Structures are given as C-alpha cells and as structure tokens.
C-alpha cells in the first residue's frame, strides 16, 4: 500500500529491483579507483560550496576538507593515475580555506 492507501503495483517494485541490480552490476565493472576519485571530488566540491557561502561556513568546509584529506593522504598512490591531481586539489582547497578564513576575520 502507498501513503494514500492505493495498492502498490508489483511491476513497479519488480522494475525498481531490476534497475537496482543493473546499477550494482554496472558499478561493479568500474575500477574502484574511479569510484573513490569521484567521491574525493564530491568532497572537494562540498568544501568549495561551504567556502563560497555568504558568510562562509568554515566549520562545514573544514569537515569536508578533513574527509578529503583522509582519502587523498590515506590512500596516496592507491588512487591510481589521478592521485597527483587529487593531492593538488587538496592543497588548493586548503589554501582557499586559509585565505577565506583570514579574510573573514
């Protein structure tokens, strides 16, 4: 039953389960380094969003940067060919954080 007490169509559930299985199968084919790198970039973007807020949300940005550092510094070259780029991104977002924190007073 749905929230309005109409019966749930079983085919909708079957389609959703099939789509979920297909998505998992596709994800399993992607190199893990690519998936982790996508998460790293997501944390980078999250930090940038909080740094660019008015006023900057430094506490939130710091947490995203720390999580980013855990992955980049903790995994290092295991991130694959993009490990250098990820380390540079971490360095850049840290510099931006310090600059924004200092300008915020």
N, C-alpha and C positions, 0 to 999 in steps of 0.2 A: 504494500500500500504506500501511496505517496502522502505528502502532508495534507492534501485535500481529500483523502480517503478514496481516491480512484485507484483501481488495481494497476500495479506496475506490469507493463508488458515484458514478458520473459525474453522476448527477442532483443529488447533494448539492453538487458543485462548480459545476454549472450554476446551481443556486438561489443559491449564495453569490455568484457573479459577477453574477447578475441583481440581487440585493439591493444589492450594491456599486454597480452602475451607477445604480440607483434613488436610492440615498442621495446619490451625487455630483450627480445631476440636481436633487434637492430642494435640496441645499446651494447649487448654482449660482443658484437662484431667490431666495435670501435676500440682502438687501442686505449688502454686505461690512461696513458699519459695525456691523451687528448681530452678525455672527460675531466681529469683533475685540473688540467690547464684551463678549461672552461670555467671551473669553479674558482680557480685563482683569479681569473679576470672578472668574474662576478663579484668577488670580494673587493677587488680594486675599484670597480665601478661603484659599489656600495659606499666605500670610503669617500670616493670623489663626490658622490651625491651629498653626503653629510657635510663634507668640507665646503661645498658650494652653496649650502643652505644659507638663508639670511634670518638670523645670525647663524654662523657655522655651528654645527652640532659636533663639537670636538670629542666629547665622550664616546659618541656612537662611531665617529670616524676612527678613533683610536682603537676601539674594539675590532673593527673591520681590518684595520692595518695590522694589528697583532695577529689576527687569524690568518691573514695573508702571509705574514712573516713565518708563522708556524709551518705552513705548507712549503713556501719557497725555500726557506733556510733549512727546514727539517728534511725535505726531500732532495734538495740540491739537484744534481745531475740526473737523478731518477725521473725528473720531469721530462727528460728527453731533450730533443734539439731546441726546444723553446726555453730551456732552463735559464740561459743567459738573459733572454728577453724578460722573463719573469722577475729575475733578480734586479734588472734595470727598472722595471715598473715599480717594484717595491721601493727601491731607492728614491725614485721620483715622487711617489706618493708620500713618503716620509719627509722629503724636503718640502713639499707643498704643505703638509701638516704643520711643520715648524714655522714656515713663513706665515701661514694663516693664523696660527696661534699667537705669534709675536705681533702681528698687525691688529689682532683683536684686543690686545692689551692684557 
